[in-house]
């Protein structure tokens, strides 16, 4: 079992994106993860981590729910 964290920038208004992604990950991996956590951040951050391994960072990756889901699956 794994922990997934979605850290998102509050001032940037990324809450909807983070909650949509959390729902997609829970729908796909609900029985394979211990938790999917939303972590508040600032300065434009939007990162997805699986057990501290960064699988998505908006600074270097294009946001795509399907691609993020594939990356999470690879870590699980």
Steps between C-alpha positions, in 0.01 A plus 500: 500500500616851426431860592430747221537874565377773271659832597328795337532879502211657691549858371512370141158340537616143435257345752253386232778339297638329810161370614413376148831313487447357849159370395646340186779333698263373770263364237785318330715391796262514797595155628871534417581816697485583868408861431488779248577827678458859388784715630474877483789693353593827333731645234334316210564149630309202363675171575388142537705267718470128567679412823723810461590422136396789275299363206371834372626859530326773300834678464623228266192298399180580311186442708319190373289293739548182295878540492516573873286190562744289295794638698329427830424145379869451415597597856243270656 
